[in-house]
């Protein structure tokens, strides 16, 4: 399993609109992506900071999304965000929500 972490700044008083856009626009698009597993979103700092973690079946699926549909997501969120979104990627090593088989390392 593979994860993408996106951090972003929300415009003042836009947390509710951010949540609505995720539910109505972004998540339906994510569900259409090959290998998509789950999306978890967080807000903090009075609704000014947001964090999204998407889970994917494998790295290649996350990378295909990054190249293909992710620019659409950025456009969907541009009215409620400011600054540059920061994206990082990770191998998922443990999860209580998903049954994972640990990859053997040599």
C-alpha positions as CSV (number, residue, x, y, z in Angstrom):
1,X,0.0,0.0,0.0
2,X,1.1,3.5,-0.8
3,X,0.1,6.9,0.6
4,X,0.2,10.5,-0.6
5,X,0.2,13.3,2.0
6,X,-0.9,16.8,0.8
7,X,-0.7,19.8,3.0
8,X,-2.3,23.1,2.2
9,X,-3.3,26.4,3.6
10,X,-7.0,27.3,3.5
11,X,-8.3,30.8,2.9
12,X,-9.9,32.4,6.0
13,X,-13.4,31.1,6.8
14,X,-13.2,28.5,4.0
15,X,-13.0,25.3,6.1
16,X,-16.6,24.4,5.6
17,X,-16.4,25.0,1.8
18,X,-13.2,22.9,1.7
19,X,-15.0,20.0,3.4
20,X,-17.9,20.3,1.0
21,X,-15.7,20.4,-2.1
22,X,-13.9,17.3,-0.9
23,X,-17.1,15.4,-0.3
24,X,-18.9,16.5,-3.5
25,X,-16.1,16.9,-6.0
26,X,-12.7,15.5,-5.0
27,X,-13.7,12.1,-3.4
28,X,-16.0,11.1,-6.3
29,X,-13.0,11.8,-8.7
30,X,-10.7,9.8,-6.5
31,X,-13.1,6.9,-6.4
32,X,-12.8,6.7,-10.2
33,X,-9.0,6.3,-10.1
34,X,-7.4,2.9,-10.5
35,X,-5.9,1.7,-7.2
36,X,-7.5,4.3,-5.0
37,X,-8.3,2.9,-1.5
38,X,-9.2,5.7,0.9
39,X,-9.0,9.5,1.6
40,X,-8.6,11.0,5.1
41,X,-8.7,14.7,5.5
42,X,-7.9,16.9,8.5
43,X,-8.1,20.6,9.4
44,X,-6.4,22.5,12.2
45,X,-5.3,25.9,13.4
46,X,-8.9,27.3,13.4
47,X,-9.5,25.8,10.0
48,X,-6.5,27.4,8.2
49,X,-4.3,24.3,7.8
50,X,-5.5,21.2,6.0
51,X,-3.9,17.8,5.4
52,X,-5.1,15.1,3.1
53,X,-3.9,11.5,3.1
54,X,-4.9,9.3,0.2
55,X,-4.2,5.6,0.2
56,X,-3.4,3.6,-2.9
57,X,-3.0,-0.1,-3.7
58,X,0.6,0.6,-5.0
59,X,3.0,3.3,-5.9
60,X,2.3,3.1,-9.6
61,X,-1.4,3.9,-9.1
62,X,-0.6,6.9,-6.9
63,X,1.9,8.2,-9.5
64,X,-0.6,7.8,-12.4
65,X,-3.1,9.8,-10.3
66,X,-0.4,12.5,-9.7
67,X,0.2,12.8,-13.4
68,X,-3.4,12.5,-14.5
69,X,-6.3,13.7,-12.2
70,X,-4.4,15.5,-9.5
71,X,-4.2,18.8,-11.5
72,X,-8.0,18.7,-11.7
73,X,-8.1,18.4,-7.9
74,X,-5.8,21.3,-7.4
75,X,-8.1,23.4,-9.7
76,X,-11.2,22.2,-7.7
77,X,-9.6,23.5,-4.5
78,X,-8.0,26.7,-5.7
79,X,-10.9,28.9,-4.6
80,X,-10.5,27.7,-1.0
81,X,-6.7,27.4,-0.8
82,X,-3.8,29.8,-0.9
83,X,-0.1,29.2,-1.6
84,X,1.4,26.0,-2.9
85,X,0.2,22.6,-2.0
86,X,3.0,20.3,-0.7
87,X,2.8,16.6,-1.6
88,X,4.9,13.8,-0.1
89,X,4.7,10.1,-0.7
90,X,5.2,7.1,1.6
91,X,5.1,3.4,1.7
92,X,2.5,2.3,4.2
93,X,4.0,-0.1,6.7
94,X,1.1,-0.5,9.2
95,X,-2.6,0.2,9.2
96,X,-5.4,-0.8,11.5
97,X,-8.0,0.0,8.8
98,X,-6.4,-2.1,6.1
99,X,-5.0,-5.6,6.3
100,X,-1.4,-5.3,5.1
101,X,1.1,-7.9,4.3
102,X,4.5,-6.6,5.3
103,X,7.0,-6.6,2.4
104,X,10.1,-8.7,3.1
105,X,13.2,-6.6,3.0
106,X,16.7,-8.0,2.3
